[in-house]
Amino acid sequence: MKSVTMLEFRQDAEGILRRLANGERFVLSHRGKPAARLEPLAPAPSNDPASDPFLAIARRAQPSPKGHTAHADLDRILYGRR
């Protein structure tokens, strides 16, 4: 885990937040002592199209007996909800 000083954070907060969004983790130090751990709230997004549930729908599509699939059914198939 990389260390970031308060000065570095104040000078480049946007850049550090961008790096956090990409999955990096930091220890924020204040006056030479570790003060906080900075880590992303969610896992870093995957750029792999194979892991995108929407792009992989064709592999998991199921024919509907009525000829159409409701939005709630699509959500359940894609995201496992409902």
Secondary structure, DSSP 8 states (H G I E B T S, - for coil): -EEEEHHHHHHTHHHHHHHHHTT--EEEEETTEEEEEE--SS------GGG-TTTTHHHH----TTSS--HHHHHHHHH---
